[in-house]
Amino acid sequence: MVSGIREHARANVNQFFVHDNIRFCYQVIGKGPPVVFCHGLGGDLEAPKELVGVPDNYQLIVWDSRGHGGTEPLGPIDALTFASFAGDLAALLGHLQIREAVVGGISMGAGVAAQLALRHVVHIWGLVLVRPASLEQPLPKNLALFPRIAKLLGDLGSESGLVEFLRFPEVAAMKRVSPGAVDSLIEQFRKPQAVERRARLDRIPRDRPIVSWEPIEQLDIPALVVGTGHDPLHPLDMAATWARHLAKGRLANIPSKYESPEQHVRQFRRHLNSFLKSVIP
């Protein structure tokens, strides 16, 4: 039998719960078996909502991790880690009395979802890892610009920091390959409380969602891993690596959101809906 959640958490509106002296923001949309989705670095709960769309026969739970969106205060800087985020998510699922779910995430959120699966705090019907950006080593080269953005925000502020950022030769080189990826980096300077929350851009890329592949290889969980080409921030080979190490993982290669946002969303939803039908009891 599918685990239910509290009846008050049914509307598509921001709701809150307190954990670790932080007021976490979340939304619950639709009814049915729970599907939990985590956003990426510097994002908020709107990103997975836009990607997943209106739930059909299931319940979508999205949330703002610490240092993001409507979740405040920032809390200790040294708690900006994958492990802390997974612990926060476990606390949210406990608050909602969720004991079984599909769990997924985008970019950073994919690492959070994987970390949660390793904790075995809920029964996970399936994992959905979308454009994972980290493996077992800290600060991969695809994330090297994020700590530099954090430093610019601290030293120069949002406006002057952005001006200096656009002078980086690495940024010019990335723009020739993927202007959309550069635009997403530029947005980090324009996020609400970008300066106050800059530590997230330094700490998370220097962390890692796993320390080795062995525990991932032992997970007996169906997994959909979604990757794209033409995305220097989320290399396709990272998604392929996750799919290869997950015993029940399969890779879906879809168009990049930077090249065709409509096709990206359309194909993702097709793969997601097929996956959910196959894993939800």
Backbone bond lengths (Angstrom), bond angles and torsions (degrees), N, CA, C in turn:
res aa  C-N    CA-C-N  psi(-1)  N-CA   C-N-CA  omega(-1)  CA-C   N-CA-C  phi
1 M - - - 1.472 - - 1.524 109.35 -
2 V 1.333 117.19 135.85 1.456 121.68 -178.82 1.518 110.17 -69.07
3 S 1.342 115.25 135.38 1.460 119.33 178.60 1.516 109.67 -68.67
4 G 1.319 116.24 135.46 1.453 120.26 176.03 1.507 110.98 -87.61
5 I 1.346 117.01 171.96 1.443 120.91 172.74 1.516 107.93 -130.44
6 R 1.290 115.69 168.68 1.449 120.35 -173.99 1.526 111.66 -56.11
7 E 1.315 115.50 138.00 1.457 120.32 -175.17 1.522 112.48 -64.54
8 H 1.340 117.72 -26.75 1.463 118.13 -177.57 1.521 111.69 -70.25
9 A 1.329 118.30 -17.17 1.464 120.65 -175.38 1.520 110.30 -98.92
10 R 1.325 116.32 62.07 1.449 120.66 -175.66 1.531 112.88 -115.64
11 A 1.289 118.78 -16.18 1.463 120.42 -170.00 1.523 111.52 -96.10
12 N 1.331 114.41 157.24 1.455 121.92 177.84 1.528 108.80 -83.87
13 V 1.320 116.88 62.99 1.463 122.91 179.54 1.523 107.69 -139.21
14 N 1.321 115.66 157.75 1.455 119.65 177.80 1.523 110.43 -66.00
15 Q 1.322 114.38 132.84 1.453 121.42 173.06 1.526 107.30 -128.49
16 F 1.346 116.07 166.49 1.457 119.10 -171.77 1.523 110.73 -140.14
17 F 1.326 114.81 149.96 1.454 120.68 168.33 1.523 107.47 -145.48
18 V 1.314 116.69 154.81 1.464 121.51 -175.50 1.523 109.66 -105.07
19 H 1.317 114.34 130.30 1.463 121.81 177.12 1.522 107.78 -147.37
20 D 1.325 116.72 134.29 1.466 121.62 178.01 1.527 111.53 55.34
21 N 1.329 116.29 37.40 1.470 123.48 179.26 1.529 112.83 63.74
22 I 1.319 117.34 22.72 1.462 123.32 177.12 1.521 108.29 -123.02
23 R 1.324 116.39 138.24 1.460 122.20 178.57 1.530 108.32 -94.55
24 F 1.322 115.78 104.57 1.456 121.68 -175.49 1.533 111.14 -87.94
25 C 1.315 114.45 138.01 1.459 122.30 179.44 1.528 109.31 -99.99
26 Y 1.320 116.30 137.21 1.462 120.01 177.84 1.522 109.73 -151.42
27 Q 1.326 116.02 166.55 1.459 122.61 173.77 1.522 109.33 -136.36
28 V 1.313 115.62 148.06 1.456 122.82 174.22 1.520 107.21 -124.72
29 I 1.340 116.30 125.11 1.459 121.58 -172.22 1.524 109.42 -127.57
30 G 1.316 116.70 127.36 1.450 120.76 176.97 1.521 112.61 85.53
31 K 1.332 114.96 -175.52 1.465 121.78 -179.63 1.523 109.25 -135.04
32 G 1.325 114.94 151.09 1.448 120.06 178.67 1.506 111.44 127.20
33 P 1.327 117.62 -163.91 1.460 121.06 178.94 1.533 110.60 -59.81
34 P 1.336 118.34 138.74 1.462 120.91 -175.21 1.529 114.07 -76.52
35 V 1.316 114.68 135.82 1.464 123.56 173.60 1.527 106.42 -124.93
36 V 1.314 117.10 115.70 1.460 122.91 -173.69 1.529 109.07 -103.48
37 F 1.347 117.20 131.02 1.457 119.75 -178.88 1.524 111.19 -130.11
38 C 1.339 115.40 137.42 1.467 123.27 -179.01 1.530 109.77 -108.79
39 H 1.312 116.04 141.30 1.469 121.71 179.86 1.525 111.51 -83.25
40 G 1.339 115.11 177.49 1.454 121.22 -179.78 1.515 113.19 -95.28
41 L 1.328 115.85 178.83 1.462 123.12 -177.15 1.524 111.16 -61.97
42 G 1.329 115.58 125.46 1.457 121.25 -179.63 1.510 113.87 81.53
43 G 1.335 117.45 -2.17 1.459 121.07 -178.00 1.513 112.20 -94.81
44 D 1.324 115.02 -160.77 1.457 121.12 176.91 1.520 108.96 -155.70
45 L 1.302 117.09 -175.21 1.463 121.70 -173.39 1.525 113.76 -65.18
46 E 1.342 117.54 -15.66 1.460 119.22 179.07 1.529 111.75 -67.19
47 A 1.337 117.63 -31.13 1.465 120.40 -176.94 1.528 112.42 -63.10
48 P 1.338 120.21 -51.34 1.462 118.15 176.82 1.519 113.37 -65.26
49 K 1.336 117.93 -30.76 1.466 119.71 176.21 1.527 110.51 -62.50
50 E 1.323 116.65 -43.54 1.462 120.24 -179.66 1.524 111.49 -67.10
51 L 1.323 116.78 -35.11 1.457 119.94 -178.83 1.528 111.39 -75.39
52 V 1.314 117.14 -45.95 1.456 121.37 -174.96 1.524 112.08 -77.44
53 G 1.331 117.22 -38.31 1.450 121.33 -178.94 1.516 112.86 84.64
54 V 1.318 115.87 -170.75 1.464 121.56 -178.39 1.523 109.31 -70.80
55 P 1.320 117.77 125.31 1.468 120.45 -177.38 1.524 112.15 -61.11
56 D 1.313 115.47 144.74 1.452 122.82 176.40 1.525 107.96 -124.23
57 N 1.321 115.73 104.70 1.472 121.85 178.20 1.530 113.68 70.41
58 Y 1.322 117.40 19.40 1.453 120.05 171.99 1.523 108.57 -150.43
59 Q 1.311 115.56 171.66 1.454 121.64 -176.73 1.529 109.83 -111.38
60 L 1.311 117.73 123.43 1.458 122.53 -179.00 1.522 109.78 -95.30
61 I 1.329 116.28 125.56 1.466 122.44 175.58 1.515 108.05 -114.09
62 V 1.323 117.06 120.97 1.468 122.30 177.35 1.522 107.76 -124.94
63 W 1.326 116.32 155.63 1.461 119.57 -175.05 1.521 109.88 -152.63
64 D 1.318 115.43 160.16 1.469 122.69 174.00 1.526 108.37 -99.45
65 S 1.320 116.54 116.73 1.460 119.80 178.11 1.527 110.24 -69.73
66 R 1.323 115.96 166.07 1.473 118.96 -177.56 1.531 110.20 -57.97
67 G 1.340 114.89 139.44 1.459 119.86 -177.51 1.509 113.97 81.29
68 H 1.323 118.05 10.88 1.463 121.41 -175.73 1.533 110.79 -139.01
69 G 1.323 115.41 151.40 1.457 122.29 171.38 1.510 113.48 53.04
70 G 1.340 115.10 -133.82 1.458 120.79 -176.98 1.505 114.46 -88.73
71 T 1.336 117.95 8.72 1.465 121.60 178.14 1.525 109.73 -86.03
72 E 1.327 116.15 123.71 1.462 121.90 -177.90 1.522 110.43 -146.59
73 P 1.338 117.82 156.47 1.469 128.74 -6.20 1.525 111.57 -76.43
74 L 1.327 115.55 -176.88 1.454 120.73 -178.16 1.521 111.93 -62.99
75 G 1.319 116.98 -38.28 1.461 120.44 -176.69 1.515 111.01 82.27
76 P 1.318 117.45 -175.24 1.473 120.91 -177.83 1.527 111.56 -62.65
77 I 1.323 116.33 136.99 1.463 121.42 -179.82 1.526 111.16 -61.32
78 D 1.322 117.02 -37.19 1.465 119.07 -176.64 1.523 112.50 -73.64
79 A 1.345 117.63 -3.24 1.459 120.97 175.32 1.525 112.68 -96.10
80 L 1.321 116.72 7.11 1.462 120.46 175.24 1.525 108.20 -84.14
81 T 1.326 115.04 74.59 1.458 122.19 -175.91 1.529 109.68 -138.26
82 F 1.323 115.50 161.64 1.461 119.49 175.80 1.524 111.14 -60.59
83 A 1.327 116.53 -40.02 1.460 120.06 -178.76 1.521 111.29 -63.10
84 S 1.337 117.01 -44.08 1.462 119.84 178.91 1.519 111.13 -64.87
85 F 1.323 116.64 -41.95 1.463 119.93 -179.70 1.527 110.51 -62.44
86 A 1.343 116.60 -41.76 1.465 119.71 178.19 1.527 110.53 -64.90
87 G 1.331 117.39 -37.77 1.453 120.59 175.72 1.518 111.89 -63.70
88 D 1.329 116.23 -39.43 1.463 120.59 176.93 1.530 110.55 -63.19
89 L 1.338 116.12 -42.68 1.461 119.83 179.47 1.529 110.55 -64.89
90 A 1.325 116.63 -40.38 1.461 119.75 176.62 1.530 110.79 -59.64
91 A 1.340 116.26 -38.48 1.462 120.29 178.56 1.526 110.98 -66.45
92 L 1.334 116.91 -38.68 1.466 120.24 177.27 1.526 110.84 -63.34
93 L 1.331 116.82 -44.47 1.462 119.81 179.33 1.528 110.77 -63.41
94 G 1.335 116.88 -36.80 1.457 120.01 175.19 1.519 111.35 -64.45
95 H 1.336 115.90 -42.67 1.467 120.72 178.32 1.528 111.14 -59.26
96 L 1.326 116.42 -38.74 1.462 121.33 -179.24 1.528 113.15 -87.42
97 Q 1.321 115.63 0.88 1.466 121.93 178.71 1.535 111.64 59.57
98 I 1.318 115.65 38.11 1.461 121.83 177.29 1.529 108.54 -91.96
99 R 1.303 116.30 124.57 1.462 121.58 -179.99 1.530 112.22 -112.47
100 E 1.336 117.26 -14.63 1.462 122.77 179.62 1.512 108.13 -142.82
101 A 1.333 117.28 141.12 1.463 119.88 -178.35 1.520 110.57 -170.09
102 V 1.327 115.00 162.14 1.461 121.78 160.52 1.522 105.82 -89.65
103 V 1.330 117.11 136.79 1.464 121.13 -177.73 1.524 109.15 -125.67
104 G 1.322 116.29 131.90 1.451 120.00 -180.00 1.510 111.96 -145.20
105 G 1.319 114.86 175.93 1.451 119.59 178.80 1.511 111.69 -169.58
106 I 1.320 114.31 161.35 1.454 123.01 -179.11 1.522 109.06 -109.72
107 S 1.332 117.41 128.39 1.458 122.79 175.03 1.533 110.18 55.74
108 M 1.326 118.93 -113.99 1.460 120.73 175.40 1.522 110.71 -53.44
109 G 1.330 115.85 -39.92 1.453 120.66 -178.92 1.511 113.52 -61.73
110 A 1.338 117.40 -28.05 1.455 120.43 175.77 1.524 110.17 -64.14
111 G 1.340 116.06 -41.10 1.461 120.26 176.84 1.513 112.24 -65.37
112 V 1.334 117.09 -37.20 1.460 121.06 177.62 1.525 109.86 -64.84
113 A 1.331 116.22 -43.56 1.469 120.18 179.25 1.523 110.97 -61.75
114 A 1.328 116.79 -43.27 1.467 120.11 178.91 1.524 111.18 -64.39
115 Q 1.330 116.68 -40.69 1.459 120.52 178.19 1.525 110.89 -62.77
116 L 1.327 116.75 -39.64 1.459 119.97 178.05 1.528 110.56 -63.23
117 A 1.337 116.94 -41.25 1.466 120.35 -179.62 1.522 111.33 -59.84
118 L 1.318 116.82 -34.81 1.460 120.53 -179.56 1.525 112.55 -71.36
119 R 1.326 116.95 -19.19 1.466 120.67 -178.54 1.532 112.39 -82.26
120 H 1.334 117.57 -21.02 1.467 122.26 177.78 1.535 112.24 57.82
121 V 1.336 116.17 36.21 1.469 118.71 -179.66 1.521 111.55 -84.91
122 V 1.325 117.41 -20.09 1.462 122.40 174.45 1.524 107.22 -136.63
123 H 1.323 115.31 160.85 1.460 119.44 174.00 1.527 107.69 -81.77
124 I 1.315 116.64 118.31 1.467 121.31 -177.28 1.519 108.92 -100.65
125 W 1.326 115.09 116.98 1.462 120.04 177.99 1.526 111.41 -69.64
126 G 1.327 116.75 -35.63 1.448 120.61 -178.80 1.518 111.40 -165.19
127 L 1.333 115.83 151.75 1.469 122.92 176.13 1.522 109.21 -106.18
128 V 1.332 116.23 141.54 1.459 121.81 175.13 1.528 107.53 -127.29
129 L 1.322 116.49 106.42 1.465 121.73 -177.51 1.525 108.51 -108.09
130 V 1.319 116.13 110.85 1.456 122.09 -174.63 1.525 110.25 -104.76
131 R 1.323 116.71 117.81 1.460 123.54 176.99 1.537 111.30 50.01
132 P 1.330 117.98 55.05 1.474 119.09 178.37 1.523 110.75 -58.09
133 A 1.332 115.21 141.28 1.469 120.54 -174.29 1.519 112.82 -114.71
134 S 1.335 118.17 -0.19 1.462 121.78 -176.90 1.516 109.90 -137.43
135 L 1.328 115.12 150.87 1.458 122.01 174.08 1.523 107.98 -119.79
136 E 1.330 117.46 -137.59 1.469 120.41 -176.37 1.528 113.12 -92.79
137 Q 1.327 117.94 -4.07 1.458 121.45 179.72 1.530 110.64 -107.65
138 P 1.341 118.72 139.29 1.464 120.40 178.16 1.527 111.96 -72.05
139 L 1.311 115.43 154.53 1.455 125.71 175.77 1.539 112.87 48.27
140 P 1.326 117.49 62.65 1.467 119.03 173.70 1.521 109.86 -65.01
141 K 1.311 116.79 157.31 1.463 120.57 -173.25 1.519 112.87 -62.59
142 N 1.339 117.73 -26.98 1.465 119.27 178.98 1.526 112.47 -68.47
143 L 1.341 117.54 -16.99 1.468 121.50 179.57 1.526 112.82 -109.17
144 A 1.323 116.94 8.82 1.467 120.26 -172.50 1.525 113.71 -63.44
145 L 1.331 117.66 -25.07 1.461 119.65 -177.92 1.530 112.76 -77.49
146 F 1.318 118.07 -20.11 1.465 119.32 -175.57 1.534 113.01 -65.20
147 P 1.345 119.94 -47.37 1.464 117.95 175.81 1.531 113.12 -61.70
148 R 1.311 116.81 -30.29 1.464 119.39 177.83 1.532 111.00 -70.20
149 I 1.331 116.01 -34.76 1.463 119.42 174.18 1.527 109.79 -64.50
150 A 1.329 116.46 -42.34 1.466 120.24 178.25 1.528 111.10 -57.85
151 K 1.313 116.10 -43.04 1.469 120.00 -179.52 1.535 111.05 -65.90
152 L 1.320 116.58 -41.94 1.463 120.02 178.17 1.523 110.91 -62.38
153 L 1.316 116.95 -40.70 1.469 120.07 178.47 1.521 110.79 -62.65
154 G 1.317 116.26 -40.29 1.460 119.62 179.60 1.516 113.10 -71.62
155 D 1.324 116.74 -39.41 1.464 120.67 -175.69 1.526 113.21 -81.54
156 L 1.344 116.60 -37.39 1.467 120.19 -169.63 1.522 114.44 -122.21
157 G 1.320 117.83 -13.27 1.456 119.62 -174.82 1.518 111.52 85.45
158 S 1.308 115.78 -179.81 1.468 120.80 -172.95 1.521 113.12 -67.91
159 E 1.319 117.94 -52.24 1.457 120.50 -172.66 1.528 112.05 -70.68
160 S 1.300 117.72 -52.90 1.468 120.40 -179.41 1.528 110.72 -68.33
161 G 1.320 116.30 -33.33 1.458 119.89 177.67 1.514 111.59 -63.19
162 L 1.310 116.79 -40.78 1.465 120.52 178.26 1.520 111.33 -64.89
163 V 1.317 116.83 -41.30 1.466 120.35 178.07 1.523 110.52 -58.02
164 E 1.327 116.55 -44.95 1.459 120.86 179.94 1.529 110.61 -68.27
165 F 1.322 116.87 -39.14 1.467 121.15 179.90 1.524 111.15 -58.59
166 L 1.305 116.92 -41.83 1.461 120.81 -177.32 1.520 112.30 -69.16
167 R 1.320 117.48 -9.36 1.467 121.29 176.13 1.525 112.04 -88.00
168 F 1.330 117.42 -11.08 1.463 119.88 -178.64 1.535 109.86 -64.14
169 P 1.324 117.54 131.40 1.475 118.89 177.43 1.530 112.39 -62.20
170 E 1.336 117.70 -30.81 1.463 120.11 178.56 1.525 111.39 -65.05
171 V 1.330 115.76 -32.91 1.459 119.90 179.44 1.526 109.93 -70.26
172 A 1.325 116.25 -42.53 1.473 119.76 177.90 1.523 110.34 -61.94
173 A 1.337 116.83 -40.69 1.467 120.56 179.39 1.529 110.78 -65.35
174 M 1.335 117.66 -41.42 1.464 120.96 179.05 1.520 110.71 -66.12
175 K 1.316 116.24 -36.73 1.462 119.58 -178.30 1.523 111.42 -64.14
176 R 1.324 117.05 -32.04 1.469 119.68 177.38 1.522 111.21 -67.88
177 V 1.313 116.61 -30.24 1.467 121.61 -178.68 1.527 111.65 -88.78
178 S 1.346 116.40 -44.00 1.465 121.04 -174.81 1.522 110.34 -150.17
179 P 1.333 117.77 88.26 1.473 119.98 177.61 1.529 112.26 -56.73
180 G 1.326 116.28 -33.68 1.464 119.19 -179.59 1.514 112.80 -64.46
181 A 1.332 117.10 -36.51 1.461 120.21 177.80 1.527 110.18 -64.71
182 V 1.324 116.79 -40.62 1.465 120.25 177.34 1.526 110.26 -64.12
183 D 1.317 116.52 -40.85 1.468 119.31 178.05 1.521 111.20 -58.96
184 S 1.336 117.01 -37.88 1.461 119.65 179.98 1.525 111.17 -67.93
185 L 1.330 117.05 -32.90 1.467 120.60 175.95 1.529 110.69 -71.10
186 I 1.310 116.29 -39.74 1.467 120.31 177.74 1.528 110.14 -59.42
187 E 1.330 116.69 -36.58 1.463 120.40 -179.65 1.521 112.40 -61.04
188 Q 1.348 117.55 -24.51 1.462 119.48 179.29 1.529 111.58 -63.22
189 F 1.324 116.96 -25.57 1.465 120.54 177.24 1.527 111.71 -78.60
190 R 1.314 117.24 -17.10 1.464 121.95 -173.14 1.516 113.44 -108.55
191 K 1.319 116.88 -0.49 1.454 120.24 -179.58 1.531 110.21 -66.38
192 P 1.341 117.76 150.92 1.466 119.45 173.54 1.531 110.99 -56.31
193 Q 1.316 115.59 135.03 1.466 122.59 -179.83 1.532 111.89 56.46
194 A 1.316 116.28 36.01 1.469 119.98 -177.39 1.525 111.44 -57.38
195 V 1.321 117.40 -42.26 1.465 120.51 -178.52 1.532 109.95 -70.60
196 E 1.321 116.45 -47.24 1.464 120.77 -176.33 1.529 111.57 -64.29
197 R 1.320 116.85 -30.44 1.469 120.91 -175.97 1.535 112.72 -105.50
198 R 1.316 116.70 16.71 1.466 120.39 -174.18 1.528 113.44 -61.09
199 A 1.330 117.27 -23.86 1.470 119.87 -177.60 1.520 111.89 -59.10
200 R 1.326 117.70 -28.19 1.469 119.90 179.98 1.531 110.64 -62.19
201 L 1.328 116.70 -34.22 1.467 120.68 -178.89 1.518 112.22 -74.71
202 D 1.307 116.24 -18.19 1.462 120.92 177.52 1.522 111.08 -93.71
203 R 1.325 116.49 -42.72 1.466 120.31 -171.47 1.530 113.04 -77.16
204 I 1.320 117.50 -47.18 1.465 119.95 -174.61 1.534 112.40 -62.81
205 P 1.329 120.46 -46.40 1.468 118.37 178.40 1.529 113.27 -62.38
206 R 1.318 117.34 -26.14 1.469 120.52 179.20 1.529 111.88 -83.81
207 D 1.327 116.42 -7.18 1.454 121.29 176.59 1.531 108.49 -96.53
208 R 1.319 116.96 -176.85 1.461 121.93 178.67 1.522 108.72 -150.48
209 P 1.318 117.22 143.34 1.457 119.68 -176.76 1.520 113.43 -73.50
210 I 1.333 117.48 -22.50 1.466 122.53 178.36 1.524 107.97 -141.91
211 V 1.327 116.94 159.07 1.463 120.45 176.64 1.520 111.35 -105.10
212 S 1.348 116.29 -17.73 1.458 120.74 175.36 1.518 107.95 -156.57
213 W 1.333 116.20 165.42 1.462 120.48 -178.26 1.520 113.07 -86.02
214 E 1.314 118.35 -14.04 1.457 120.54 -173.94 1.526 113.31 -55.91
215 P 1.345 119.67 -49.31 1.469 117.94 179.95 1.529 113.03 -66.56
216 I 1.327 117.05 -30.72 1.464 120.09 176.79 1.524 110.17 -66.30
217 E 1.313 116.22 -41.23 1.464 121.17 -179.28 1.520 111.87 -65.68
218 Q 1.319 117.00 -20.94 1.460 121.11 -179.01 1.528 113.15 -90.76
219 L 1.334 117.13 -4.78 1.458 119.93 179.67 1.531 110.14 -72.12
220 D 1.294 116.23 123.29 1.465 121.49 178.81 1.528 109.08 -96.42
221 I 1.328 115.15 61.02 1.463 121.37 -174.02 1.528 109.06 -130.64
222 P 1.319 118.88 128.82 1.465 119.57 172.69 1.531 110.07 -60.03
223 A 1.310 116.38 139.12 1.466 119.91 -176.15 1.521 110.72 -139.42
224 L 1.313 115.19 131.02 1.456 122.90 171.43 1.518 107.36 -102.67
225 V 1.321 116.85 118.81 1.461 121.53 178.22 1.517 107.81 -111.97
226 V 1.321 116.40 122.31 1.460 122.01 -175.02 1.523 109.31 -109.10
227 G 1.312 115.94 123.45 1.456 121.58 177.52 1.512 110.94 -127.81
228 T 1.330 115.42 165.89 1.463 120.81 177.77 1.524 109.14 -140.99
229 G 1.301 115.39 155.54 1.454 120.14 169.40 1.522 110.02 -87.36
230 H 1.315 116.30 175.86 1.473 122.17 175.58 1.523 112.09 55.69
231 D 1.326 116.05 41.02 1.457 121.59 178.80 1.526 108.24 -140.08
232 P 1.328 117.99 92.71 1.466 120.48 -176.13 1.522 114.24 -66.94
233 L 1.319 117.97 -17.75 1.466 120.63 178.84 1.522 111.95 -86.08
234 H 1.331 116.36 -20.33 1.467 121.82 -178.28 1.528 108.25 -137.03
235 P 1.315 117.53 73.82 1.468 120.38 -174.74 1.526 112.62 -58.49
236 L 1.316 115.40 140.90 1.459 120.77 -179.88 1.522 111.50 -58.91
237 D 1.335 117.22 -33.75 1.463 118.29 -177.82 1.527 112.24 -67.12
238 M 1.331 117.89 -22.83 1.465 119.51 174.59 1.522 110.61 -68.75
239 A 1.333 116.51 -44.48 1.462 119.83 176.95 1.522 109.94 -61.58
240 A 1.334 116.91 -42.36 1.467 120.88 -179.86 1.524 110.85 -62.88
241 T 1.328 117.13 -36.50 1.469 120.90 179.33 1.521 110.75 -65.94
242 W 1.326 117.48 -44.06 1.465 120.46 177.01 1.531 110.35 -60.93
243 A 1.323 116.89 -45.54 1.466 120.17 -178.62 1.521 111.22 -62.67
244 R 1.320 116.12 -36.37 1.470 120.25 -178.70 1.526 111.81 -69.41
245 H 1.317 117.12 -36.17 1.468 120.06 -176.63 1.525 113.11 -84.49
246 L 1.310 117.97 -19.92 1.457 120.48 176.74 1.529 108.78 -80.94
247 A 1.327 116.04 124.14 1.462 120.28 -173.76 1.524 112.18 -57.32
248 K 1.329 116.65 -34.66 1.461 120.89 -179.45 1.534 110.28 -117.08
249 G 1.329 115.61 33.48 1.452 120.09 -178.58 1.513 112.20 -89.61
250 R 1.332 115.73 146.93 1.464 120.82 171.29 1.520 108.77 -137.11
251 L 1.307 115.14 143.86 1.462 121.60 -176.09 1.516 110.68 -98.20
252 A 1.330 115.96 131.71 1.460 122.37 171.04 1.518 107.70 -113.76
253 N 1.309 117.08 118.08 1.467 123.38 179.57 1.522 107.79 -99.03
254 I 1.327 116.42 109.82 1.466 120.63 -176.28 1.526 109.51 -119.57
255 P 1.343 118.27 166.30 1.463 120.52 179.40 1.522 112.48 -59.28
256 S 1.315 116.34 145.79 1.462 121.77 178.98 1.529 110.90 -67.11
257 K 1.315 115.74 141.96 1.469 119.05 176.74 1.523 111.11 -67.89
258 Y 1.332 116.78 -21.00 1.453 120.11 178.94 1.524 112.12 -77.73
259 E 1.328 117.05 -22.32 1.461 120.54 179.41 1.531 112.37 -98.07
260 S 1.317 116.72 -39.16 1.463 120.56 -179.05 1.528 109.25 -148.67
261 P 1.326 117.55 86.59 1.470 120.33 -178.21 1.523 112.92 -56.28
262 E 1.336 116.64 -39.41 1.462 119.39 -177.75 1.526 111.03 -66.10
263 Q 1.330 117.16 -46.40 1.457 120.30 178.76 1.524 111.42 -65.55
264 H 1.321 116.35 -36.64 1.461 120.94 178.26 1.533 110.54 -58.25
265 V 1.315 116.01 -50.89 1.459 120.65 -179.02 1.523 110.95 -66.65
266 R 1.324 116.59 -45.26 1.466 120.24 -176.68 1.526 111.29 -60.89
267 Q 1.327 116.75 -46.91 1.461 119.15 -177.84 1.523 111.72 -71.94
268 F 1.336 116.50 -35.06 1.468 117.82 176.70 1.518 110.26 -61.07
269 R 1.314 117.50 -47.12 1.461 120.40 -177.32 1.526 110.97 -63.19
270 R 1.306 117.56 -35.36 1.462 120.16 177.67 1.528 110.45 -63.37
271 H 1.341 115.99 -46.76 1.466 119.46 178.35 1.531 111.18 -65.27
272 L 1.327 116.62 -41.93 1.463 120.19 -178.37 1.522 111.10 -62.79
273 N 1.318 117.11 -48.41 1.460 119.58 -177.60 1.519 111.89 -62.05
274 S 1.325 116.60 -39.34 1.461 120.41 176.92 1.529 110.61 -63.95
275 F 1.326 116.07 -41.77 1.476 120.90 -179.66 1.521 110.82 -65.17
276 L 1.327 116.79 -44.72 1.466 119.93 -178.75 1.524 111.14 -62.34
277 K 1.309 116.82 -39.79 1.467 119.62 178.55 1.528 111.12 -62.64
278 S 1.323 116.10 -30.17 1.461 119.36 -176.56 1.525 113.61 -84.37
279 V 1.335 118.54 -19.96 1.465 119.85 -173.55 1.517 114.86 -113.27
280 I 1.347 117.99 -26.64 1.457 119.37 -178.43 1.528 109.61 -79.04
281 P 1.315 118.36 126.46 1.473 121.48 -178.41 1.526 112.28 -60.18
